[in-house]
Every structure is written in C-alpha cells, then in structure tokens.
C-alpha cells in the first residue's frame, strides 16, 4: 500500500546459491543468523510479490562485495570473530572475487547478493 502505482521496490539480500555460499557452506559470512532466517529463491520471491500486487521484474546477482564476504567467511571457518573495522582482504580473496565477477558478467547467478526489482502496476481507470 505504501508503494505508488508505477513505483518500484528493490530487494537486495544474500544469494544462498553464490559461489561463496557453495564453497564455505555453513561458514559463509552473509548467513548472519539470526538476521537472515529466510533467503527466498527468486521464484518464491516472485510468487510472494504477485500475491501483494507487484509485478516481478529483473532479478540478477552482484559480486560487488565478494572479496570482503570471502575474507570474512575464511575467518568464520577458522573460528575467529570477524572484525569489520579491520578488514584484511588477501590476494586469493581478490582473485576469487574477480572470478565471481567474471561469472556474473557471463550471466551466471553466482554473485554474493540477489537484486530483485518489482513494480506496482497502475490501477485501471474506471470508465
């Protein structure tokens, strides 16, 4: 109801099918429990959008924070707390992030975040 007719809603959330999620599994940094309890598939998100009167549009992934997410995930795997103020991104993190960005540019949806755009249709004018 808050979205004006013709308005767009943009939802960005961690991609559970990303390269990092596949490699690190339960140690993947963006799981961030309890903040992310449910990470819907794009199909589930589209279905929910339709139920509330939104038209699903573009769904893509991005690897813009891949190096940081991979670096943090390595710290989780080692049992170390992640210090966001002292981010240490290594050469291998940057190389893996570059690979992920390349795969995203090739059209694979393996980026660390899902970006979904939905639009609210204009209401028909009564005649």
Secondary structure by P-SEA (a helix, b strand, c coil): ccccccbbbbbbbbccccaaaaaacccccccccccccccccaaaaaaaaaaabbbbccccccccaaaaaaaaaaaaaaccccccccccccaaaaaaaaaaaaaaaaccccccbbbbbbbbccccccc
